[in-house]
Amino acid sequence: MRFLLIGGAGYVGSHCGRHLIARGHQVEVLDDLSTGHRAAAQGPLHHLDVRDTDAVTRVLQRGFDGVMHFAALALVGESSTQPLRYWDVNVGGTLSLLLAMRRAGCERLVFSSSAAVYGDAGDAPITESSALRPVNPYGRTKLAAEQLIEDAGAEGLRAFRLRYFNAAGAAPDGSLGEAHRHETHLIPLALRAAADGGALRVFGADYPTPDGSCVRDYVHVDDLARAHALALEALAAGHRGGALNLGTGAGASVLEVLRVAEAVSGAPIARRSEARREGDPPSLVASPARAALELGWSARYTLEDAVRHAWAWHSAPRFP
C-alpha cells in the first residue's frame, strides 16, 4: 500500500516511515521542514505547509491508501505564550488536511495525538475513558483536532487517534533519532548533560510519588512506529478506528530515568533542583489494554532500551 506522512520528516513521523517501508509499503512525505529534517524523510518529500489545502489536495490526488498526520507544534510552554499560533497550526492544519482528504477521496487517517488531552486526569493508569481535561493550549489543540476528526466520520472518514505518552529512544540500527532544534524531552537532555558535564534541571521534588519527582510512561519510538503501521493496516482491513493510548503501562520517575541514563552513558549527571512547572501532573501512566485488544499491540522495548538506543544516536547523529 501507499501512504502519505504529513510531518513525516520529524521525530516520530520519520520512524513511522522507516517502519512502513520495512513492512513492504510505499511512503511519501509532506513536511514544511520548520522542525523536521530533510535527511530524516523516508521517501519522496513534498515541501509544503499542511495548511495549503489546494497544494495538499493535489498531492493526495496522486493516489494514497491512507494518511498519517504528525504535523504539529508541540512545546507545552510555548503554547501558553503563543496560543493562537498553536490553534492555527494544530487545529487549522488538521482542518486543512481533512478538507484535502475529502476532495481527494482519501478516507483513512492515523492521527498523532497526545496524552496531553487528559491533563491531570487523576486516574492510574489512564484509560481512553478517563476524563479529558487538558491543562494547556497544546493539549486543548490536540483535543480539538481529535474532535474535528471524529466529526469528519459523518462524511466517511475512518481514523485512529493515537494518544502517545512519552516518546523516547531512537531506531535500534542507529539510522534515525531525536534531533529537535529546541530540545525539551528528558532523555536527550539527560544524555546531553552526561556528555558535556552540564547540570540538568529537575522541576519539582515534592510530588506525591515515591521519590518526589514526576512519573511518566516512556514508550520507545520504534514501538510507536509499529502501532501506527498496525493502525493503518487495520483501517485498510475495514476497522472503523477510534482513540487508543500508546504506552507501556509502567511509569518511571525523573530520578529513575537519570539513574538509567547514568548507567548507560557511564557518566554522572549533575542535577539542579527547581520549582515545579505549572501544569505538570505528578503521574501520567497509560493503560495500553485497548491497543492490545484492537491492534494486537504492546510495547516490546524497555526504558533501558530506549536510553541505550538514544545514547548511541546522540553519540553519532546522522543529521543536524
C-alpha positions as semicolon CSV with decimal commas, in nm:
position;residue;x (nm);y (nm);z (nm)
1;M;0,000;0,000;0,000
2;R;0,098;0,364;-0,045
3;F;0,082;0,615;0,239
4;L;0,138;0,989;0,279
5;L;0,302;1,104;0,602
6;I;0,218;1,464;0,696
7;G;0,505;1,589;0,912
8;G;0,698;1,275;0,820
9;A;1,038;1,445;0,846
10;G;1,000;1,482;1,222
11;Y;1,096;1,253;1,508
12;V;0,803;1,011;1,528
13;G;0,700;1,057;1,165
14;S;1,038;0,953;1,025
15;H;1,047;0,641;1,242
16;C;0,697;0,551;1,125
17;G;0,807;0,590;0,763
18;R;1,103;0,360;0,825
19;H;0,873;0,100;0,981
20;L;0,618;0,116;0,698
21;I;0,889;0,065;0,436
22;A;1,023;-0,233;0,631
23;R;0,672;-0,382;0,615
24;G;0,667;-0,350;0,235
25;H;0,464;-0,030;0,198
26;Q;0,544;0,276;-0,015
27;V;0,585;0,609;0,163
28;E;0,584;0,974;0,062
29;V;0,634;1,267;0,299
30;L;0,472;1,612;0,316
31;D;0,653;1,849;0,553
32;D;0,730;2,220;0,572
33;L;1,064;2,140;0,743
34;S;1,001;2,403;1,012
35;T;1,101;2,148;1,275
36;G;1,172;1,834;1,071
37;H;1,487;1,736;0,882
38;R;1,506;1,669;0,508
39;A;1,752;1,386;0,573
40;A;1,502;1,214;0,802
41;A;1,226;1,187;0,540
42;Q;1,175;0,822;0,447
43;G;1,066;0,869;0,087
44;P;0,996;1,143;-0,170
45;L;0,943;1,478;0,004
46;H;0,673;1,732;-0,081
47;H;0,798;2,054;0,080
48;L;0,460;2,206;0,168
49;D;0,264;2,351;0,458
50;V;-0,033;2,132;0,555
51;R;-0,244;2,450;0,577
52;D;-0,215;2,494;0,199
53;T;-0,530;2,294;0,128
54;D;-0,512;2,318;-0,251
55;A;-0,150;2,200;-0,263
56;V;-0,219;1,912;-0,022
57;T;-0,519;1,813;-0,232
58;R;-0,304;1,794;-0,544
59;V;-0,057;1,565;-0,368
60;L;-0,333;1,338;-0,235
61;Q;-0,487;1,313;-0,581
62;R;-0,178;1,117;-0,685
63;G;-0,345;0,826;-0,507
64;F;-0,282;0,709;-0,150
65;D;-0,430;0,426;0,058
66;G;-0,410;0,630;0,378
67;V;-0,256;0,925;0,561
68;M;-0,061;0,966;0,884
69;H;-0,080;1,315;1,038
70;F;0,210;1,419;1,263
71;A;0,243;1,788;1,174
72;A;0,200;2,000;1,487
73;L;0,365;2,245;1,721
74;A;0,437;2,057;2,043
75;L;0,611;2,275;2,304
76;V;0,383;2,299;2,606
77;G;0,541;2,614;2,748
78;E;0,542;2,791;2,414
79;S;0,175;2,705;2,363
80;S;0,093;2,913;2,671
81;T;0,266;3,222;2,531
82;Q;0,163;3,175;2,164
83;P;-0,176;3,004;2,185
84;L;-0,318;3,146;1,861
85;R;-0,020;3,012;1,666
86;Y;-0,086;2,667;1,814
87;W;-0,454;2,680;1,722
88;D;-0,362;2,793;1,370
89;V;-0,111;2,514;1,306
90;N;-0,251;2,226;1,510
91;V;-0,622;2,275;1,452
92;G;-0,615;2,478;1,130
93;G;-0,367;2,233;0,980
94;T;-0,586;1,938;1,072
95;L;-0,895;2,103;0,919
96;S;-0,700;2,177;0,600
97;L;-0,586;1,815;0,576
98;L;-0,939;1,681;0,632
99;L;-1,074;1,906;0,356
100;A;-0,798;1,793;0,120
101;M;-0,862;1,426;0,202
102;R;-1,233;1,469;0,131
103;R;-1,162;1,635;-0,204
104;A;-0,919;1,357;-0,299
105;G;-1,147;1,076;-0,181
106;C;-0,896;0,950;0,078
107;E;-1,081;0,808;0,380
108;R;-0,818;0,652;0,610
109;L;-0,625;0,855;0,868
110;V;-0,396;0,784;1,163
111;F;-0,361;1,095;1,380
112;S;-0,071;1,167;1,613
113;S;-0,243;1,277;1,933
114;S;-0,109;1,305;2,286
115;A;-0,166;1,215;2,648
116;A;-0,188;1,593;2,693
117;V;-0,559;1,561;2,609
118;Y;-0,607;1,407;2,956
119;G;-0,429;1,679;3,153
120;D;-0,425;1,583;3,520
121;A;-0,678;1,303;3,477
122;G;-0,608;1,162;3,821
123;D;-0,656;0,801;3,705
124;A;-0,381;0,544;3,746
125;P;-0,344;0,406;3,490
126;I;-0,519;0,634;3,240
127;T;-0,768;0,467;3,008
128;E;-0,935;0,604;2,695
129;S;-1,249;0,668;2,902
130;S;-1,061;0,885;3,154
131;A;-1,169;1,248;3,173
132;L;-1,037;1,476;2,900
133;R;-0,916;1,784;3,089
134;P;-0,619;1,937;2,906
135;V;-0,438;2,197;3,116
136;N;-0,254;2,393;2,844
137;P;-0,321;2,524;2,492
138;Y;-0,116;2,243;2,336
139;G;-0,339;1,979;2,493
140;R;-0,653;2,174;2,406
141;T;-0,548;2,198;2,040
142;K;-0,483;1,825;2,027
143;L;-0,825;1,756;2,175
144;A;-0,991;1,998;1,931
145;A;-0,815;1,826;1,639
146;E;-0,941;1,491;1,767
147;Q;-1,295;1,628;1,779
148;L;-1,264;1,755;1,420
149;I;-1,153;1,408;1,312
150;E;-1,442;1,245;1,500
151;D;-1,692;1,477;1,331
152;A;-1,540;1,400;0,989
153;G;-1,656;1,043;1,042
154;A;-2,000;1,164;0,936
155;E;-1,850;1,223;0,589
156;G;-1,689;0,882;0,557
157;L;-1,354;0,928;0,732
158;R;-1,221;0,629;0,926
159;A;-0,946;0,726;1,168
160;F;-0,738;0,616;1,463
161;R;-0,642;0,884;1,714
162;L;-0,325;0,757;1,883
163;R;-0,253;0,919;2,218
164;Y;0,118;0,885;2,289
165;F;0,253;0,916;2,636
166;N;0,630;0,996;2,634
167;A;0,802;0,903;2,309
168;A;1,163;0,802;2,368
169;G;1,463;0,636;2,211
170;A;1,596;0,603;1,857
171;A;1,598;0,347;1,579
172;P;1,777;0,035;1,706
173;D;2,002;0,033;1,397
174;G;2,114;0,392;1,461
175;S;1,971;0,528;1,135
176;L;1,725;0,773;1,296
177;G;1,693;0,955;1,624
178;E;1,560;1,253;1,811
179;A;1,702;1,584;1,686
180;H;1,483;1,873;1,792
181;R;1,619;2,221;1,736
182;H;1,479;2,320;2,075
183;E;1,502;2,012;2,294
184;T;1,264;1,977;2,589
185;H;1,248;1,599;2,636
186;L;1,408;1,448;2,945
187;I;1,612;1,163;2,796
188;P;1,805;1,362;2,531
189;L;1,861;1,643;2,783
190;A;1,992;1,393;3,037
191;L;2,225;1,234;2,781
192;R;2,347;1,577;2,674
193;A;2,429;1,655;3,038
194;A;2,611;1,321;3,067
195;A;2,816;1,400;2,756
196;D;2,914;1,760;2,833
197;G;2,907;1,764;3,212
198;G;2,635;2,027;3,240
199;A;2,365;2,026;3,507
200;L;2,016;1,901;3,430
201;R;1,724;2,097;3,571
202;V;1,481;1,882;3,772
203;F;1,146;2,054;3,814
204;G;0,982;1,965;4,144
205;A;1,100;1,740;4,424
206;D;0,784;1,730;4,635
207;Y;0,532;1,545;4,419
208;P;0,328;1,266;4,582
209;T;0,544;1,000;4,414
210;P;0,793;0,754;4,566
211;D;1,095;0,984;4,519
212;G;0,919;1,321;4,485
213;S;0,982;1,363;4,111
214;C;0,727;1,334;3,830
215;V;0,640;0,989;3,695
216;R;0,585;0,935;3,322
217;D;0,529;0,642;3,086
218;Y;0,819;0,627;2,837
219;V;0,736;0,436;2,518
220;H;1,004;0,355;2,262
221;V;0,962;0,538;1,931
222;D;1,004;0,210;1,740
223;D;0,709;0,066;1,934
224;L;0,509;0,377;1,842
225;A;0,601;0,327;1,476
226;R;0,480;-0,033;1,485
227;A;0,147;0,080;1,637
228;H;0,096;0,333;1,357
229;A;0,161;0,071;1,090
230;L;-0,081;-0,170;1,257
231;A;-0,343;0,106;1,276
232;L;-0,320;0,188;0,904
233;E;-0,335;-0,179;0,814
234;A;-0,639;-0,224;1,039
235;L;-0,818;0,065;0,866
236;A;-0,738;-0,088;0,526
237;A;-0,895;-0,412;0,651
238;G;-1,217;-0,229;0,742
239;H;-1,168;-0,118;1,105
240;R;-1,360;0,199;1,193
241;G;-1,082;0,337;1,414
242;G;-1,111;0,524;1,746
243;A;-0,891;0,659;2,025
244;L;-0,607;0,443;2,160
245;N;-0,345;0,503;2,429
246;L;0,013;0,413;2,340
247;G;0,227;0,348;2,644
248;T;0,397;0,069;2,833
249;G;0,162;0,066;3,130
250;A;0,456;0,131;3,365
251;G;0,587;0,461;3,492
252;A;0,936;0,584;3,570
253;S;1,022;0,891;3,772
254;V;1,259;1,164;3,657
255;L;1,522;1,043;3,904
256;E;1,483;0,683;3,785
257;V;1,537;0,794;3,426
258;L;1,853;0,980;3,531
259;R;1,989;0,669;3,703
260;V;1,932;0,467;3,385
261;A;2,098;0,740;3,177
262;E;2,400;0,739;3,408
263;A;2,430;0,361;3,384
264;V;2,404;0,363;3,003
265;S;2,639;0,658;2,947
266;G;2,885;0,567;3,222
267;A;2,890;0,932;3,332
268;P;2,739;1,111;3,632
269;I;2,459;1,360;3,566
270;A;2,457;1,671;3,782
271;R;2,112;1,787;3,896
272;R;1,983;2,135;3,966
273;S;1,656;2,137;4,159
274;E;1,398;2,393;4,054
275;A;1,038;2,468;4,142
276;R;0,753;2,271;3,990
277;R;0,642;2,375;3,644
278;E;0,284;2,490;3,622
279;G;0,058;2,223;3,474
280;D;0,287;1,926;3,538
281;P;0,076;1,645;3,688
282;P;0,250;1,414;3,937
283;S;0,198;1,097;3,732
284;L;0,086;1,004;3,379
285;V;0,084;0,632;3,305
286;A;-0,115;0,469;3,024
287;S;-0,335;0,168;3,019
288;P;-0,247;0,013;2,679
289;A;-0,515;-0,257;2,711
290;R;-0,736;-0,123;2,433
291;A;-0,446;-0,103;2,187
292;A;-0,369;-0,466;2,267
293;L;-0,731;-0,560;2,203
294;E;-0,784;-0,353;1,887
295;L;-0,443;-0,383;1,721
296;G;-0,268;-0,670;1,895
297;W;-0,005;-0,414;2,002
298;S;0,205;-0,391;2,315
299;A;0,539;-0,227;2,383
300;R;0,841;-0,453;2,329
301;Y;1,123;-0,223;2,436
302;T;1,215;-0,123;2,791
303;L;1,319;0,216;2,928
304;E;1,679;0,093;2,931
305;D;1,648;0,001;2,562
306;A;1,516;0,348;2,481
307;V;1,801;0,519;2,667
308;R;2,064;0,288;2,517
309;H;1,941;0,348;2,162
310;A;1,918;0,723;2,225
311;W;2,273;0,728;2,363
312;A;2,403;0,552;2,050
313;W;2,223;0,806;1,831
314;H;2,333;1,115;2,024
315;S;2,691;0,987;2,023
316;A;2,695;0,997;1,641
317;P;2,384;1,170;1,498
318;R;2,326;1,131;1,124
319;F;2,170;1,473;1,063
320;P;2,181;1,816;1,238
